């Protein structure tokens, strides 16, 4: 994937997340259902804008691919967003 394609993908992910935030009531309804998974809940709680995937994985004692998979579903649901700084993604909760 070229740099432009990657940048376009990131932009589309952010646009999708913003559109989902516009539907906050649905996200709030889904939040409890989504966070029933203990690992996903631990990851969500560490999404404070200060942690990357690797840092979250280290803090909860699981693999980076496992955290990435859970973060992907949290991003898709609209519960989590990210900021990219120096090539690293820092994840944060969208509802707080």
TIMI-2910 file (N, C-alpha, C, CB; in pm, 1 decimal, decimal comma, always signed):
<rs>
+----------+----------+----------+----------+----------+----------+----------+----------+----------+----------+----------+----------+------+
!      n_x !      n_y !      n_z !     ca_x !     ca_y !     ca_z !      c_x !      c_y !      c_z !     cb_x !     cb_y !     cb_z ! resn !
+----------+----------+----------+----------+----------+----------+----------+----------+----------+----------+----------+----------+------+
!    +85,5 !   -117,1 !     +0,0 !     +0,0 !     +0,0 !     +0,0 !    +90,2 !   +123,5 !     +0,0 !    -97,3 !     -0,2 !   +123,1 !  Unk !
!    +63,4 !   +214,5 !    -90,4 !   +146,4 !   +335,2 !    -99,4 !   +113,6 !   +431,0 !    +14,5 !   +126,1 !   +405,3 !   -235,5 !  Unk !
!   +200,3 !   +529,0 !    +31,8 !   +179,9 !   +628,8 !   +136,6 !    +49,7 !   +704,7 !   +120,8 !   +294,2 !   +725,9 !   +138,0 !  Unk !
!    +14,8 !   +736,6 !     -3,0 !   -109,9 !   +809,8 !    -29,7 !   -230,2 !   +721,9 !     +2,4 !   -115,7 !   +857,0 !   -177,3 !  Unk !
!   -223,1 !   +594,6 !    -36,9 !   -333,1 !   +503,0 !     -7,7 !   -350,7 !   +484,1 !   +142,6 !   -308,9 !   +367,7 !    -75,1 !  Unk !
!   -240,7 !   +474,6 !   +213,1 !   -246,0 !   +459,2 !   +357,9 !   -305,7 !   +582,9 !   +423,5 !   -106,4 !   +431,9 !   +413,8 !  Unk !
!   -263,0 !   +698,4 !   +378,4 !   -316,3 !   +823,7 !   +432,5 !   -466,0 !   +835,9 !   +403,3 !   -240,3 !   +944,6 !   +373,4 !  Unk !
!   -507,7 !   +797,8 !   +282,7 !   -650,4 !   +800,8 !   +247,5 !   -730,0 !   +705,3 !   +335,5 !   -670,3 !   +764,7 !    +99,2 !  Unk !
!   -672,8 !   +588,9 !   +362,1 !   -741,3 !   +491,9 !   +447,6 !   -758,7 !   +547,5 !   +587,9 !   -663,9 !   +359,4 !   +452,4 !  Unk !
!   -655,1 !   +609,2 !   +641,1 !   -663,4 !   +668,3 !   +775,1 !   -769,1 !   +778,6 !   +779,4 !   -526,3 !   +724,5 !   +817,9 !  Unk !
!   -771,7 !   +859,8 !   +675,7 !   -871,1 !   +966,4 !   +669,7 !  -1012,0 !   +908,7 !   +665,5 !   -846,8 !  +1055,6 !   +547,6 !  Unk !
!  -1032,3 !   +805,3 !   +586,2 !  -1163,2 !   +741,1 !   +578,7 !  -1203,4 !   +679,7 !   +712,4 !  -1163,1 !   +634,1 !   +470,3 !  Unk !
!  -1107,5 !   +620,6 !   +783,9 !  -1136,2 !   +564,1 !   +915,9 !  -1182,1 !   +673,5 !  +1011,7 !  -1012,1 !   +492,1 !   +972,4 !  Unk !
!  -1115,9 !   +787,6 !  +1007,2 !  -1153,7 !   +897,8 !  +1095,7 !  -1291,1 !   +953,6 !  +1058,2 !  -1048,0 !  +1009,4 !  +1090,4 !  Unk !
!  -1318,3 !   +965,7 !   +929,4 !  -1449,0 !  +1014,7 !   +885,1 !  -1558,4 !   +919,8 !   +931,6 !  -1452,9 !  +1030,3 !   +731,4 !  Unk !
!  -1534,9 !   +790,9 !   +915,7 !  -1631,5 !   +691,4 !   +960,1 !  -1655,5 !   +702,7 !  +1110,4 !  -1583,3 !   +550,4 !   +924,3 !  Unk !
!  -1550,7 !   +718,4 !  +1187,0 !  -1564,7 !   +731,3 !  +1332,2 !  -1644,7 !   +855,9 !  +1368,6 !  -1426,7 !   +736,0 !  +1399,1 !  Unk !
!  -1619,5 !   +966,3 !  +1301,5 !  -1692,9 !  +1090,0 !  +1329,0 !  -1840,1 !  +1072,8 !  +1295,5 !  -1633,5 !  +1207,4 !  +1249,2 !  Unk !
!  -1868,7 !  +1006,9 !  +1184,4 !  -2008,4 !   +981,1 !  +1147,5 !  -2076,0 !   +893,4 !  +1252,2 !  -2016,5 !   +914,0 !  +1008,7 !  Unk !
!  -2003,6 !   +798,7 !  +1305,2 !  -2060,9 !   +712,4 !  +1408,4 !  -2084,8 !   +790,0 !  +1537,4 !  -1969,1 !   +592,7 !  +1435,3 !  Unk !
!  -1998,0 !   +883,8 !  +1568,3 !  -2016,5 !   +964,7 !  +1688,4 !  -2144,6 !  +1046,7 !  +1677,0 !  -1895,0 !  +1057,3 !  +1711,2 !  Unk !
!  -2177,8 !  +1086,6 !  +1555,6 !  -2301,1 !  +1161,3 !  +1533,8 !  -2421,9 !  +1079,7 !  +1578,3 !  -2314,8 !  +1200,7 !  +1386,1 !  Unk !
!  -2405,2 !   +950,9 !  +1584,8 !  -2511,5 !   +861,1 !  +1628,5 !  -2480,6 !   +810,7 !  +1770,1 !  -2527,3 !   +741,6 !  +1529,4 !  Unk !
!  -2444,8 !   +901,7 !  +1858,7 !  -2400,6 !   +867,7 !  +1994,4 !  -2498,3 !   +781,3 !  +2071,8 !  -2375,7 !   +992,4 !  +2071,3 !  Unk !
!  -2628,0 !   +805,1 !  +2056,3 !  -2724,4 !   +728,3 !  +2134,4 !  -2713,4 !   +579,9 !  +2103,7 !  -2866,3 !   +777,2 !  +2107,2 !  Unk !
!  -2695,5 !   +546,8 !  +1977,9 !  -2679,3 !   +406,4 !  +1941,4 !  -2549,5 !   +350,8 !  +1999,6 !  -2680,9 !   +389,9 !  +1788,3 !  Unk !
!  -2444,0 !   +431,3 !  +1996,5 !  -2315,3 !   +387,6 !  +2052,2 !  -2329,4 !   +361,5 !  +2201,5 !  -2205,2 !   +493,5 !  +2026,2 !  Unk !
!  -2397,7 !   +450,2 !  +2271,9 !  -2417,2 !   +433,3 !  +2416,2 !  -2493,9 !   +304,3 !  +2443,1 !  -2492,6 !   +554,9 !  +2476,4 !  Unk !
!  -2596,4 !   +275,7 !  +2363,6 !  -2673,4 !   +152,5 !  +2380,2 !  -2585,6 !    +30,2 !  +2358,1 !  -2792,4 !   +150,1 !  +2283,7 !  Unk !
!  -2494,9 !    +38,2 !  +2262,1 !  -2409,5 !    -73,9 !  +2227,8 !  -2289,7 !    -89,1 !  +2322,5 !  -2360,9 !    -58,4 !  +2086,3 !  Unk !
!  -2255,7 !    +18,2 !  +2393,1 !  -2134,6 !    +19,0 !  +2474,9 !  -2130,4 !    -97,6 !  +2573,0 !  -2124,2 !   +149,8 !  +2550,6 !  Unk !
!  -2236,8 !   -116,7 !  +2650,1 !  -2237,3 !   -223,0 !  +2750,1 !  -2223,9 !   -360,1 !  +2684,9 !  -2365,1 !   -216,9 !  +2833,5 !  Unk !
!  -2291,1 !   -380,2 !  +2574,1 !  -2283,4 !   -508,2 !  +2504,3 !  -2141,6 !   -533,5 !  +2454,5 !  -2382,6 !   -511,7 !  +2386,9 !  Unk !
!  -2080,8 !   -432,3 !  +2396,0 !  -1946,2 !   -445,1 !  +2339,3 !  -1843,1 !   -470,5 !  +2448,5 !  -1909,0 !   -318,8 !  +2260,3 !  Unk !
!  -1859,7 !   -405,1 !  +2562,4 !  -1759,7 !   -414,6 !  +2668,9 !  -1781,8 !   -531,4 !  +2764,5 !  -1758,1 !   -287,5 !  +2746,9 !  Unk !
!  -1868,4 !   -625,2 !  +2728,6 !  -1885,4 !   -746,3 !  +2810,8 !  -1759,9 !   -832,2 !  +2807,8 !  -2006,1 !   -828,4 !  +2762,0 !  Unk !
!  -1685,0 !   -823,2 !  +2701,1 !  -1559,6 !   -897,0 !  +2690,0 !  -1456,5 !   -828,4 !  +2779,9 !  -1509,9 !   -903,6 !  +2540,7 !  Unk !
!  -1400,5 !   -903,2 !  +2874,8 !  -1308,6 !   -844,6 !  +2973,4 !  -1184,8 !   -781,0 !  +2909,7 !  -1265,0 !   -950,9 !  +3071,9 !  Unk !
!  -1127,2 !   -847,7 !  +2810,6 !  -1008,1 !   -792,5 !  +2744,5 !  -1042,2 !   -662,7 !  +2673,8 !   -949,2 !   -893,5 !  +2644,1 !  Unk !
!  -1154,5 !   -662,4 !  +2604,2 !  -1195,7 !   -542,0 !  +2533,7 !  -1221,3 !   -427,4 !  +2632,0 !  -1321,4 !   -569,6 !  +2450,2 !  Unk !
!  -1278,7 !   -460,4 !  +2746,4 !  -1305,7 !   -358,6 !  +2848,1 !  -1175,4 !   -301,4 !  +2903,9 !  -1390,7 !   -417,7 !  +2961,8 !  Unk !
!  -1077,6 !   -389,6 !  +2930,7 !   -947,4 !   -342,8 !  +2979,4 !   -881,9 !   -250,6 !  +2877,0 !   -854,8 !   -462,3 !  +3010,3 !  Unk !
!   -889,2 !   -288,4 !  +2751,5 !   -831,1 !   -206,9 !  +2644,9 !   -901,7 !    -72,0 !  +2639,4 !   -841,2 !   -279,2 !  +2508,1 !  Unk !
!  -1032,7 !    -74,0 !  +2643,2 !  -1112,1 !    +49,3 !  +2638,2 !  -1072,3 !   +143,3 !  +2751,9 !  -1263,1 !    +17,0 !  +2646,0 !  Unk !
!  -1056,8 !    +88,9 !  +2870,3 !  -1021,4 !   +172,4 !  +2985,8 !   -883,6 !   +236,4 !  +2971,0 !  -1025,5 !    +89,3 !  +3113,3 !  Unk !
!   -795,0 !   +173,5 !  +2894,1 !   -661,0 !   +229,7 !  +2871,7 !   -656,1 !   +326,7 !  +2753,3 !   -561,4 !   +117,2 !  +2848,8 !  Unk !
!   -768,0 !   +345,7 !  +2686,9 !   -773,1 !   +440,1 !  +2574,8 !   -794,6 !   +580,4 !  +2631,0 !   -886,9 !   +402,1 !  +2473,2 !  Unk !
!   -685,4 !   +639,9 !  +2673,5 !   -689,5 !   +771,6 !  +2737,7 !   -612,8 !   +876,7 !  +2658,8 !   -633,5 !   +762,7 !  +2878,3 !  Unk !
!   -575,8 !   +841,0 !  +2534,8 !   -501,4 !   +933,9 !  +2450,6 !   -351,4 !   +930,4 !  +2474,9 !   -551,6 !  +1072,7 !  +2472,3 !  Unk !
!   -307,0 !   +844,1 !  +2567,4 !   -165,2 !   +838,2 !  +2602,5 !   -100,8 !   +705,4 !  +2567,4 !   -147,9 !   +864,3 !  +2748,9 !  Unk !
!   -180,9 !   +609,6 !  +2520,1 !   -130,1 !   +474,9 !  +2497,6 !   -139,9 !   +432,0 !  +2351,5 !   -204,9 !   +377,0 !  +2584,2 !  Unk !
!    -35,5 !   +363,3 !  +2307,1 !    -33,2 !   +301,2 !  +2174,3 !    -73,9 !   +154,7 !  +2191,5 !   +109,8 !   +313,9 !  +2106,3 !  Unk !
!    -89,5 !    +84,5 !  +2079,6 !   -124,0 !    -57,4 !  +2083,7 !    -22,8 !   -135,0 !  +2167,6 !   -130,8 !   -115,2 !  +1941,3 !  Unk !
!   +104,3 !   -112,1 !  +2143,5 !   +209,5 !   -184,6 !  +2216,3 !   +204,0 !   -157,1 !  +2365,7 !   +347,0 !   -146,6 !  +2162,3 !  Unk !
!   +180,6 !    -33,5 !  +2401,8 !   +173,5 !     +1,4 !  +2544,5 !    +52,6 !    -63,0 !  +2611,1 !   +167,7 !   +153,9 !  +2562,2 !  Unk !
!    -60,3 !    -64,5 !  +2541,1 !   -179,9 !   -128,1 !  +2595,6 !   -154,6 !   -277,7 !  +2613,6 !   -302,4 !   -103,9 !  +2503,1 !  Unk !
!    -95,1 !   -340,5 !  +2512,5 !    -66,0 !   -484,5 !  +2519,4 !    +23,4 !   -516,0 !  +2639,0 !     +1,3 !   -532,6 !  +2388,9 !  Unk !
!   +123,8 !   -434,8 !  +2658,6 !   +216,2 !   -455,4 !  +2771,3 !   +143,3 !   -440,9 !  +2904,8 !   +333,7 !   -355,2 !  +2764,0 !  Unk !
!    +58,9 !   -339,5 !  +2915,9 !    -10,4 !   -312,4 !  +3042,5 !   -109,9 !   -420,8 !  +3080,5 !    -81,9 !   -180,2 !  +3034,4 !  Unk !
!   -172,9 !   -484,6 !  +2981,0 !   -271,0 !   -588,0 !  +3016,3 !   -215,9 !   -729,2 !  +2999,8 !   -395,6 !   -572,3 !  +2931,4 !  Unk !
!    -91,9 !   -739,9 !  +2954,5 !    -26,7 !   -869,1 !  +2945,9 !    -78,8 !   -959,5 !  +2835,7 !    -39,9 !   -938,1 !  +3074,1 !  Unk !
!   -102,5 !   -902,9 !  +2719,0 !   -145,8 !   -982,1 !  +2604,3 !    -65,6 !   -940,8 !  +2481,6 !   -297,9 !   -964,8 !  +2578,9 !  Unk !
!    -92,2 !  -1004,8 !  +2370,6 !    -14,5 !   -975,5 !  +2249,6 !    -66,4 !   -851,5 !  +2177,8 !    -17,5 !  -1095,0 !  +2154,8 !  Unk !
!    +23,0 !   -789,3 !  +2102,9 !    -13,7 !   -671,9 !  +2023,3 !   -120,5 !   -706,6 !  +1919,0 !   +110,7 !   -613,7 !  +1954,0 !  Unk !
!   -111,3 !   -822,5 !  +1849,3 !   -218,4 !   -855,7 !  +1753,9 !   -355,1 !   -871,3 !  +1820,4 !   -183,9 !   -983,5 !  +1680,6 !  Unk !
!   -357,2 !   -925,6 !  +1942,8 !   -483,4 !   -939,5 !  +2014,8 !   -542,6 !   -801,7 !  +2045,1 !   -462,8 !  -1019,4 !  +2145,5 !  Unk !
!   -459,6 !   -710,1 !  +2091,8 !   -505,5 !   -573,9 !  +2121,1 !   -552,4 !   -506,2 !  +1992,0 !   -392,2 !   -490,6 !  +2188,2 !  Unk !
!   -477,4 !   -523,9 !  +1884,9 !   -515,0 !   -463,3 !  +1756,1 !   -651,9 !   -511,9 !  +1710,3 !   -409,8 !   -495,2 !  +1648,6 !  Unk !
!   -677,6 !   -640,0 !  +1727,4 !   -807,1 !   -696,2 !  +1687,2 !   -921,0 !   -633,8 !  +1767,6 !   -807,3 !   -849,2 !  +1705,4 !  Unk !
!   -902,2 !   -622,8 !  +1898,0 !  -1005,4 !   -562,4 !  +1982,6 !  -1020,7 !   -412,5 !  +1952,3 !   -971,1 !   -583,3 !  +2131,8 !  Unk !
!   -909,1 !   -344,2 !  +1931,8 !   -916,6 !   -201,1 !  +1898,7 !   -990,0 !   -179,7 !  +1766,9 !   -775,4 !   -139,8 !  +1890,8 !  Unk !
!   -970,7 !   -269,8 !  +1674,1 !  -1039,5 !   -259,5 !  +1546,0 !  -1191,0 !   -260,5 !  +1565,7 !   -997,2 !   -374,1 !  +1453,1 !  Unk !
!  -1239,9 !   -349,7 !  +1649,6 !  -1384,6 !   -353,3 !  +1672,6 !  -1430,7 !   -232,6 !  +1753,9 !  -1424,1 !   -482,9 !  +1744,5 !  Unk !
!  -1346,0 !   -183,6 !  +1845,0 !  -1381,6 !    -62,1 !  +1919,9 !  -1385,9 !    +59,8 !  +1828,5 !  -1281,6 !    -38,2 !  +2034,0 !  Unk !
!  -1292,6 !    +66,3 !  +1733,9 !  -1293,2 !   +175,2 !  +1635,2 !  -1417,4 !   +165,3 !  +1546,5 !  -1164,3 !   +171,3 !  +1548,1 !  Unk !
!  -1447,0 !    +45,2 !  +1502,7 !  -1562,2 !    +23,7 !  +1415,5 !  -1692,8 !    +60,9 !  +1484,9 !  -1567,3 !   -121,5 !  +1369,9 !  Unk !
!  -1700,7 !    +34,8 !  +1614,2 !  -1821,9 !    +66,0 !  +1689,8 !  -1835,5 !   +215,8 !  +1715,9 !  -1822,1 !     -9,7 !  +1821,9 !  Unk !
!  -1724,2 !   +288,8 !  +1706,5 !  -1726,7 !   +432,0 !  +1735,2 !  -1693,5 !   +464,8 !  +1879,4 !  -1860,8 !   +488,0 !  +1701,7 !  Unk !
!  -1665,6 !   +363,5 !  +1961,7 !  -1632,6 !   +388,7 !  +2102,3 !  -1494,3 !   +448,5 !  +2120,0 !  -1642,2 !   +260,8 !  +2181,3 !  Unk !
!  -1405,0 !   +420,9 !  +2026,1 !  -1265,8 !   +464,5 !  +2035,5 !  -1225,5 !   +534,7 !  +1906,8 !  -1172,0 !   +344,6 !  +2063,6 !  Unk !
!  -1144,3 !   +637,3 !  +1921,9 !  -1083,1 !   +708,7 !  +1809,6 !   -932,6 !   +711,6 !  +1834,5 !  -1141,9 !   +855,0 !  +1793,9 !  Unk !
!   -858,9 !   +767,6 !  +1742,5 !   -714,8 !   +778,2 !  +1763,4 !   -662,0 !   +906,1 !  +1700,4 !   -642,0 !   +655,9 !  +1705,2 !  Unk !
!   -550,3 !   +950,1 !  +1754,7 !   -471,1 !  +1057,7 !  +1697,3 !   -338,9 !   +996,6 !  +1657,4 !   -452,1 !  +1177,7 !  +1797,4 !  Unk !
!   -286,7 !  +1040,5 !  +1545,4 !   -158,4 !   +989,6 !  +1500,7 !    -53,3 !  +1098,4 !  +1519,1 !   -165,1 !   +943,0 !  +1352,8 !  Unk !
!    +54,2 !  +1060,9 !  +1585,1 !   +162,0 !  +1153,5 !  +1613,6 !   +294,0 !  +1081,6 !  +1591,5 !   +151,7 !  +1209,3 !  +1758,0 !  Unk !
!   +376,2 !  +1134,1 !  +1503,5 !   +507,0 !  +1073,9 !  +1472,6 !   +495,5 !   +927,3 !  +1432,9 !   +600,1 !  +1086,6 !  +1592,3 !  Unk !
!   +392,1 !   +896,2 !  +1356,5 !   +374,0 !   +760,1 !  +1308,2 !   +316,3 !   +663,1 !  +1409,4 !   +502,5 !   +708,4 !  +1261,7 !  Unk !
!   +277,3 !   +711,1 !  +1526,3 !   +217,3 !   +625,8 !  +1629,5 !    +73,3 !   +668,7 !  +1651,8 !   +298,0 !   +633,0 !  +1762,7 !  Unk !
!    -12,1 !   +570,0 !  +1673,7 !   -152,1 !   +598,0 !  +1703,7 !   -174,5 !   +594,3 !  +1854,3 !   -244,8 !   +497,0 !  +1632,7 !  Unk !
!   -235,6 !   +700,0 !  +1904,1 !   -271,6 !   +709,2 !  +2044,7 !   -423,7 !   +706,0 !  +2051,9 !   -212,9 !   +839,2 !  +2111,9 !  Unk !
!   -475,4 !   +608,3 !  +2124,0 !   -618,7 !   +581,6 !  +2125,9 !   -687,9 !   +651,2 !  +2242,1 !   -643,9 !   +432,6 !  +2132,9 !  Unk !
!   -811,3 !   +698,2 !  +2217,0 !   -889,7 !   +764,2 !  +2320,1 !  -1037,9 !   +732,6 !  +2302,3 !   -866,3 !   +916,0 !  +2317,0 !  Unk !
!  -1111,2 !   +743,9 !  +2411,9 !  -1255,1 !   +716,2 !  +2411,2 !  -1328,0 !   +830,2 !  +2340,3 !  -1309,4 !   +698,1 !  +2556,7 !  Unk !
!  -1426,1 !   +795,9 !  +2259,4 !  -1501,7 !   +898,0 !  +2187,6 !  -1613,3 !   +959,0 !  +2270,9 !  -1559,4 !   +839,6 !  +2062,1 !  Unk !
!  -1655,6 !   +891,4 !  +2375,6 !  -1770,5 !   +935,8 !  +2453,2 !  -1733,9 !  +1015,7 !  +2577,0 !  -1851,6 !   +818,3 !  +2493,2 !  Unk !
!  -1607,0 !  +1043,0 !  +2597,8 !  -1568,4 !  +1116,6 !  +2718,8 !  -1503,2 !  +1246,7 !  +2684,1 !  -1475,2 !  +1034,2 !  +2805,0 !  Unk !
+----------+----------+----------+----------+----------+----------+----------+----------+----------+----------+----------+----------+------+
</rs>
